């Protein structure tokens, strides 16, 4: 894996992130995209912050790859609810409140700390020392199914499958208010808010984002829904539900002043995932039952 400022001359016409991912060894397209979002890339001397920026043949391209941080992440004996494991993959039912990987101010008690204890050195290192094995993530207060990978071959193939929308991810969520449509699709681009960098919003400058939903049960103050992600943007369900006027119940970021019904985070659960094994090609399906916090919330709501 390389670091520092890298310079290239484009030899094709197409997306900036695709070109860089093909030319920078050892990093996934999603990680390259995050660097572009942070203003680490330039084309012909001009900083570019859109991963989909269209290159022309002959463009001079540069990107700054941060030096690996001298950070030691400790292995911790934290119980894991393992749904599946082989020499390439490990599928976890993550509990609500568990942070996926260490970050500033939070270096312990994460899923990565637990994976380091369980898997030892058998985790991919494509995303660096802070996120070994992590090919995608779910928010701290989102529970349910997520994948981790044990080597770089599986990591690269799964990352490509995610970018091509070949992994079926189904969520359950309870949102505020009574959703009138039985089912629907939200097709609206999502980008980071300029007013609050923690929040994602629907904006014409955002990345294409598609969420499908179906009502399971309506209550007097809320609606229980099944949600399928076609794309996988940061906070996609939370941002899209806020956009249509039905933010996720208990969401401290998108609905901070709303009634929480006793929840300590958003009511959002990754309920199942279906995909073909990146190495063997075998179809895999994993499901995580509704957690206690979700079931308790439903019991406190009054059906219509």
Phi, psi and omega in degrees: 000139185252165176212174183097191180269121181251140183237139181218160169246123184296136177242017177208171177248118182171195186292143179298315183294325179294315179300313182292320179297327179284338187251344178257111187285136170093005181231144181281161178298324180294322178292317176301318178299322179294324177293321177297316178303326182276003179082025183270357183244152178217148176235122183053039176084356181254129180296132180241131181244013178246119181298331182273008178307132184272117177278153170246153178300131181098350178297141175270121187242137174224153176213142179259116177262117182300147174295141175303135180284140178280075185236128177261119178260124185276144172281131182232141182279080180249126182302138177240139173267095186268122179271333182196148176204137169218195184286350183247325191230157166218128182251125187245144166262096185284137179278152175297137179097348179273124175285141184286312182220155181300148177210178181305126178083359181213086186257349184235167175063030177259171176299322179298317177303318180291320179295323179298323177290317185284320187257346183064230180276001183273062175221146179297151180242016183299321182267018171088183187288339181280331187232049179297132177083350186270114179257338173205169180216163171236157186296159180311311185266009171266132182259170168111199191290131168210158184257152165224159186233150187258347176212166187289329178298311178295322181299310183297318181292318178293321178299318177295321178296321177297315182293333178268006178061040181262006179244120183273116182241123183244135180239159166243141178209151172248126183244158179290143175084174181259112179283123188282323181284141177289326176206161181185175179229132175255113180243091186211128184294143182242135175216172182283138178291137177281343181271329179217103187293349177282338187261148171252142183226161172282124182209146180299337181274358184278182179271146178307132185217128183228126179232129176254141180222156177216130181287132175262313182206134175261140177238170184296331183239357187201172179224130177269129187225154168260131184232134177242127178273126171268323172246175185225062180279159175302129178057028188303310181295316182298317181289318181292319180294322176297319181300323181270008175088014180227070180298158181293134180300133177082004183289113185287342182263320185260348177215058190293339184254007182270160177301132185262349182056029178085002180284153177252012178184177183294147178273086183217125188228124174282099192274329179202161178214139180226130180196167175270135180306130185296340181253310184272338182083354181292138178289133180237144178219131180226143182225139176247124181296159178301131181286169184301319183298325182288313180299318180296321178298313180301324181290338181270350181267152181258115179298152175288000000 
